[in-house]
Amino acid sequence: MAIALCPGSFDPVTLGHLDIIERTSRQFDHVIVAVIRNPQKSQSLFTLEERQEMLAEVTGHLPNVSIEFFKGLLVDFARDHGAAAIVKGLRAISDFDYELQMAQMNQRLSGIDTFFISTTPQHSFLSSSLVREVAKYGGDVSSMVPPVVRERLAHRFDKGIPA
């Protein structure tokens, strides 16, 4: 069985993330969405448990997807779970520069290959940090995140949910 990892902080999960997870689930027997708190980013908006709940809800229609936490090196997590590949979505050249270095390091450390999937054009500008900022100031994020995430963002920032 071919297992792939889709790693990220998913704080919060966006429609761009969901698109990459769905497309990956069509190519692999099993997909593990590997959630980590990114130590390079400041305070998380949602706890790991909240992110896991949101991801489980928005991927519930995908029977070959599971959600797990990880800490430490992604390649160690991948090896422990028998993953054959890491899958990353790319929005722009700037993503590629960073992700290529990570992919090469991961391959050198473990032999596990990274597959890149280009983001669909309608999601190419999305990032969790941008969504958080828009939601914080009451902007409409309904075209950027699944409804359950939009509701949690509105609740977190004590804003009404945009129509």
C-alpha positions as CSV (number, residue, x, y, z in Angstrom):
1,M,0.0,0.0,0.0
2,A,1.4,3.4,-1.0
3,I,1.2,5.9,1.8
4,A,1.8,9.6,1.4
5,L,2.2,12.4,3.9
6,C,0.7,15.9,3.5
7,P,2.5,17.8,6.3
8,G,1.7,21.3,7.5
9,S,0.6,23.5,10.4
10,F,-2.9,23.9,9.0
11,D,-3.6,26.9,11.3
12,P,-6.3,27.0,9.9
13,V,-6.9,24.6,7.0
14,T,-7.7,26.5,3.8
15,L,-9.5,25.4,0.6
16,G,-6.0,25.3,-0.9
17,H,-4.9,22.7,1.6
18,L,-8.1,20.7,1.1
19,D,-7.5,20.7,-2.7
20,I,-4.0,19.3,-2.3
21,I,-5.2,16.7,0.2
22,E,-8.1,15.6,-2.2
23,R,-5.8,15.4,-5.2
24,T,-3.2,13.4,-3.2
25,S,-5.9,11.0,-2.0
26,R,-6.6,10.1,-5.7
27,Q,-3.0,9.2,-6.3
28,F,-2.1,7.2,-3.1
29,D,-3.7,4.3,-1.2
30,H,-3.5,6.2,2.1
31,V,-2.8,9.8,3.0
32,I,-1.7,10.9,6.4
33,V,-2.3,14.6,7.0
34,A,0.6,15.3,9.4
35,V,-0.1,18.3,11.6
36,I,2.7,20.1,13.4
37,R,3.0,23.4,15.2
38,N,5.5,25.2,13.1
39,P,8.3,26.4,15.5
40,Q,9.2,29.1,13.0
41,K,5.8,30.7,13.3
42,S,4.7,32.7,16.3
43,Q,1.7,31.7,18.5
44,S,-0.8,29.3,16.9
45,L,-4.4,30.5,16.5
46,F,-5.9,27.0,17.0
47,T,-4.6,24.2,19.2
48,L,-3.4,20.9,17.6
49,E,-6.6,19.3,18.7
50,E,-8.8,22.0,17.1
51,R,-6.8,21.7,13.9
52,Q,-7.2,17.9,14.0
53,E,-11.0,18.3,14.5
54,M,-11.3,20.7,11.6
55,L,-9.2,18.6,9.3
56,A,-11.2,15.4,10.2
57,E,-14.4,17.2,9.4
58,V,-13.3,18.6,6.1
59,T,-11.7,15.4,4.9
60,G,-14.5,13.1,6.2
61,H,-15.6,12.4,2.6
62,L,-12.1,10.9,1.9
63,P,-12.0,7.3,3.3
64,N,-8.3,6.9,2.7
65,V,-7.2,10.0,4.7
66,S,-6.3,10.1,8.3
67,I,-5.1,13.0,10.5
68,E,-2.1,12.7,12.9
69,F,0.2,14.9,14.9
70,F,3.9,14.9,14.7
71,K,6.9,16.5,16.2
72,G,10.5,16.3,15.4
73,L,11.8,15.4,11.9
74,L,9.2,14.7,9.3
75,V,11.3,11.9,7.8
76,D,11.3,10.1,11.1
77,F,7.5,10.3,11.2
78,A,7.3,9.2,7.6
79,R,9.6,6.2,8.3
80,D,7.6,5.2,11.4
81,H,4.4,5.2,9.3
82,G,5.7,3.5,6.2
83,A,5.2,6.5,4.0
84,A,6.6,6.3,0.5
85,A,6.3,10.0,-0.3
86,I,5.8,13.5,1.1
87,V,3.4,15.7,-0.9
88,K,3.6,19.4,-0.8
89,G,1.5,22.1,-2.6
90,L,3.3,24.9,-4.4
91,R,1.7,28.3,-4.8
92,A,4.6,30.3,-6.3
93,I,8.3,30.2,-7.1
94,S,9.1,31.4,-3.6
95,D,7.5,28.2,-2.2
96,F,9.6,26.1,-4.6
97,D,12.9,27.6,-3.4
98,Y,12.2,26.7,0.2
99,E,10.5,23.4,-0.5
100,L,13.2,22.1,-2.9
101,Q,15.8,22.5,-0.2
102,M,13.6,20.7,2.3
103,A,12.9,17.9,-0.2
104,Q,16.6,17.4,-0.9
105,M,17.4,17.3,2.8
106,N,14.6,14.9,3.5
107,Q,15.7,12.7,0.6
108,R,19.3,12.7,1.8
109,L,18.3,11.8,5.4
110,S,15.8,9.1,4.5
111,G,15.5,8.3,0.8
112,I,11.9,9.4,0.9
113,D,10.9,11.5,-2.2
114,T,8.8,14.6,-2.1
115,F,6.2,15.2,-4.8
116,F,5.1,18.7,-5.6
117,I,1.5,19.5,-6.7
118,S,0.9,23.0,-8.1
119,T,-2.0,24.8,-6.5
120,T,-5.0,25.5,-8.6
121,P,-5.1,29.1,-9.7
122,Q,-8.1,30.1,-7.6
123,H,-6.1,29.0,-4.5
124,S,-2.7,30.2,-5.4
125,F,-2.7,33.3,-3.2
126,L,-4.0,31.5,-0.1
127,S,-2.0,31.0,3.1
128,S,-3.2,30.3,6.6
129,S,-1.5,33.5,7.9
130,L,-3.3,35.6,5.3
131,V,-6.6,34.0,6.1
132,R,-6.0,34.6,9.9
133,E,-5.3,38.3,9.3
134,V,-8.4,38.8,7.1
135,A,-10.6,37.0,9.6
136,K,-9.1,38.9,12.5
137,Y,-10.3,42.2,11.0
138,G,-13.7,40.9,10.1
139,G,-13.1,40.2,6.4
140,D,-15.1,37.6,4.4
141,V,-13.0,34.4,4.2
142,S,-15.9,32.2,3.0
143,S,-14.3,31.7,-0.4
144,M,-11.0,30.7,1.3
145,V,-11.8,28.2,3.9
146,P,-14.4,25.4,4.4
147,P,-17.6,26.5,6.3
148,V,-16.6,24.8,9.6
149,V,-13.3,26.7,9.5
150,R,-15.1,30.0,8.7
151,E,-17.4,29.5,11.7
152,R,-14.4,28.7,14.0
153,L,-12.6,31.8,12.8
154,A,-15.6,34.0,13.4
155,H,-16.0,32.6,16.9
156,R,-12.3,32.9,17.7
157,F,-12.3,36.6,16.7
158,D,-15.8,37.2,18.1
159,K,-17.1,38.4,14.7
160,G,-20.3,37.7,13.1
161,I,-20.1,35.2,10.3
162,P,-20.2,37.0,6.9
163,A,-23.1,36.1,4.7
